Amino acid sequence: MFSHVMVGSNDIDRSKTFYDALFATMGGKPGRIDPKGRLLYPHNGGLFMVSLPIDSEPACHANGGTIGFAMEDGDQAAAWHKAGIENGGTAIEDDPGIRHQSFGDLYLAYLRDPDGNKLCALHRVVG
């Protein structure tokens, strides 16, 4: 359904440090900056991008928005969360762990990136 996700940033170098560490926990490669100054992360058929806003206004996060990243297991989600905090992110909501939902158990970990974008690591627990 999705071809790509793009978030805004006020500091591409700071975002590169943060997202390089985050995506390394998922087996991703360091991002590259394209000729337009956008930070690109192709991985598993999807594309995550970070860009300075094209309208020259400051970047801000989407209130109520969340970008979720699929994890192989809870350990990978925990490593993702730890890497995010160690590289300028902020832990939000409950501590990483299993949440019991009506549609099944999920391992969830939430962060805000250095620009305030809300991110989630999600693993669907089988069993």
Secondary structure by P-SEA (a helix, b strand, c coil): cccbbbbbbccaaaaaaaaaaaaaaacccbbbbcccbbbbbbcccbbbbbbcccccccccccccbbbbbbbccaaaaaaaaaaaaacbbbbcccccccccccccccbbbbbbcccbbbbbbbbbbcc
